[in-house]
């Protein structure tokens, strides 16, 4: 199995990822992604939930599959929602609103 250490994830040294978001954008099931990466579909679920960290080799394969740099998929700190990153702060009132 292509899994990294699970003790790190349980001890608070979590690795955050956007795999579920990337799959949803592309209409991919866990099974389809797992088949493309040649891993068990449960591995994808464990990684998505943060239960396991992928090996470096698997992280590179995921990166290559999605055509994105590793740091766009994995982070040691929580990701901001994509809508905030793309469109900015949605908590601010619309421009021209005097309230």
C-alpha positions in Angstrom: 0.0 0.0 0.0 1.3 3.5 -0.9 0.7 5.1 2.5 2.9 7.3 4.6 2.9 7.4 8.3 -0.4 7.6 10.0 1.0 8.5 13.5 1.9 12.0 12.3 -1.7 12.7 11.2 -2.9 11.5 14.6 -0.4 13.6 16.5 -1.5 16.9 14.9 1.1 17.1 12.2 -1.6 17.0 9.6 -1.2 17.3 5.9 -4.1 19.1 4.3 -5.1 18.5 0.7 -7.5 19.5 -2.1 -7.9 16.1 -3.7 -11.6 15.9 -3.1 -12.1 19.3 -4.6 -9.9 18.4 -7.6 -11.8 15.2 -8.1 -15.2 17.0 -8.0 -14.1 19.6 -10.5 -13.2 16.8 -12.9 -16.1 14.5 -12.1 -13.8 11.7 -10.9 -14.8 9.1 -8.4 -12.3 7.9 -5.8 -12.1 4.6 -7.7 -11.3 6.3 -11.0 -8.5 8.4 -9.5 -7.2 5.3 -7.6 -7.1 3.3 -10.9 -5.3 6.1 -12.7 -2.7 6.2 -9.8 -2.6 2.5 -9.4 -3.6 2.5 -5.7 -6.5 1.1 -3.8 -9.6 3.4 -3.8 -9.5 3.4 0.0 -6.0 5.0 -0.1 -7.6 8.0 -1.8 -10.2 8.3 0.9 -7.6 8.0 3.7 -5.5 10.7 2.1 -8.5 13.0 1.5 -9.6 12.7 5.1 -6.1 13.3 6.4 -5.9 9.9 8.0 -2.7 9.1 6.1 -0.1 11.0 4.3 0.9 9.9 0.8 4.5 8.9 0.1 6.6 11.5 -1.7 6.4 9.3 -4.8 2.6 9.1 -4.7 2.3 12.9 -4.0 4.3 13.5 -7.2 2.0 11.1 -9.1 -1.1 12.9 -7.8 0.5 16.2 -8.8 1.3 15.0 -12.3 -2.1 13.5 -12.7 -3.8 16.8 -12.0 -1.2 18.9 -13.7 -0.6 21.0 -10.7 2.3 21.7 -8.4 2.4 19.7 -5.2 1.9 22.8 -3.1 -1.4 23.5 -4.9 -2.7 20.1 -3.7 -1.0 19.6 -0.3 -0.3 22.0 2.5 0.9 21.8 6.1 -1.7 24.5 7.0 -5.4 24.6 6.2 -6.3 25.9 2.7 -8.4 29.0 2.3 -11.6 28.2 0.4 -11.0 28.4 -3.4 -13.7 31.0 -3.7 -11.7 33.3 -1.4 -8.5 32.7 -3.2 -10.1 33.4 -6.6 -12.6 36.1 -5.8 -11.2 37.6 -2.6 -13.0 38.3 0.6 -16.8 37.7 0.3 -17.5 39.0 3.8 -16.9 42.6 2.7 -20.0 44.4 1.5 -20.3 45.0 -2.2 -18.7 48.2 -3.4 -21.2 51.1 -3.5 -23.2 49.6 -0.5 -23.3 52.3 2.1 -24.5 50.0 4.9 
